[in-house]
């Protein structure tokens, strides 16, 4: 499997959902919006995702699955694809990172790393 880091651009925005969090039960809910842009000249199909989620206590959770939000989109050249999903962790601060597995039209598999990003309840970091 080849690396696609030079042909895939990934942007992330996060938001804490106070109304869906239950602090007394150590459930902190976040949404994240990912924008993926294929910077190459050929379409790529997003086959799989792998997330490595770490909470503020160092507890980790790995999540793997097909595609994203129930679909395996084809990423056309230079056209952003955006989706939103969520994560629940046991602390007000955490980190997510991972990778996507993509496939070229020729059937070659590529791995695109998802840079680490912070999940943080507002005012929980000083």
C-alpha positions in Angstrom: 0.0 0.0 0.0 1.4 3.4 -1.0 1.1 6.7 0.9 -1.3 9.3 -0.4 -0.3 12.1 1.9 0.9 14.2 -1.0 -2.3 13.8 -3.0 -4.9 14.1 -0.2 -5.5 17.2 1.8 -7.5 16.7 5.1 -9.1 19.5 7.1 -10.9 19.1 10.4 -13.2 21.3 12.5 -14.5 20.1 15.9 -17.3 21.2 18.3 -18.2 20.1 21.8 -21.9 19.2 22.2 -22.9 20.2 25.7 -26.5 19.2 25.2 -25.4 15.6 24.4 -22.8 15.3 27.1 -23.4 13.9 30.6 -20.4 14.9 32.7 -21.5 13.0 35.8 -21.4 9.8 33.7 -18.1 10.9 32.1 -19.6 11.2 28.6 -18.3 14.1 26.6 -19.7 14.3 23.1 -18.0 16.0 20.2 -18.8 16.4 16.5 -16.1 16.7 13.9 -16.4 17.8 10.3 -13.8 16.4 7.9 -13.1 17.9 4.5 -11.1 15.7 2.1 -9.7 17.1 -1.1 -8.1 14.9 -3.7 -5.1 16.9 -5.0 -4.3 14.3 -7.7 -5.5 14.1 -11.3 -7.3 10.7 -10.9 -10.5 9.9 -8.9 -10.0 7.9 -5.7 -12.5 5.8 -3.9 -12.5 6.0 -0.1 -12.8 2.4 1.0 -12.1 2.4 4.8 -11.3 4.5 7.8 -9.3 3.8 11.0 -9.5 6.1 14.0 -7.3 6.1 17.0 -9.0 8.0 19.8 -7.3 8.9 23.1 -9.0 10.5 26.0 -7.3 12.8 28.6 -6.6 9.8 30.9 -4.7 8.0 28.1 -7.4 5.5 27.4 -7.5 4.5 23.7 -10.2 3.3 21.4 -9.6 2.1 17.8 -12.5 2.4 15.4 -12.4 0.8 11.9 -14.9 0.4 9.2 -15.9 0.7 5.6 -16.1 4.2 4.1 -17.4 7.1 6.0 -20.9 7.7 7.4 -22.2 4.7 5.6 -20.8 5.4 2.1 -17.7 4.8 0.1 -17.5 8.1 -1.8 -15.4 8.7 -4.9 -13.2 11.7 -4.4 -13.0 13.6 -7.7 -9.9 15.6 -8.5 -9.8 19.0 -6.7 -13.4 18.7 -5.5 -13.8 18.7 -1.7 -15.8 16.0 0.1 -17.1 17.0 3.5 -18.8 14.8 6.1 -19.7 15.2 9.8 -19.5 12.5 12.5 -19.2 12.3 16.3 -17.2 10.8 19.1 -17.9 10.3 22.8 -14.9 10.2 25.2 -14.7 9.9 29.0 -12.8 13.2 29.6 -13.3 16.8 28.5 -10.1 16.7 26.4 -8.9 14.1 23.9 -7.1 13.5 20.6 -8.1 11.7 17.4 -6.0 10.6 14.5 -6.1 7.9 11.9 -6.0 7.1 8.3 -8.1 6.5 5.2 -7.6 3.6 2.7 -8.3 4.7 -0.8 -8.3 2.9 -4.1 -7.3 4.2 -7.6 -9.2 3.3 -10.7 -6.4 0.8 -11.5 -7.1 -0.9 -8.2 -4.0 0.3 -6.3 -4.5 0.9 -2.6 -3.3 4.1 -0.9 -3.1 5.1 2.7 -3.8 8.8 3.7 -2.9 9.7 7.2 -5.4 11.9 9.2 -3.3 14.3 11.3 -4.0 14.4 15.0 -6.6 16.9 16.1 -7.9 17.9 19.6 -11.3 17.3 21.1 -11.7 19.9 23.9 -14.6 21.1 25.9 -14.5 25.0 25.9 -12.5 26.4 28.8 -11.1 23.0 29.8 -7.6 23.9 28.7 -5.6 26.7 30.3 
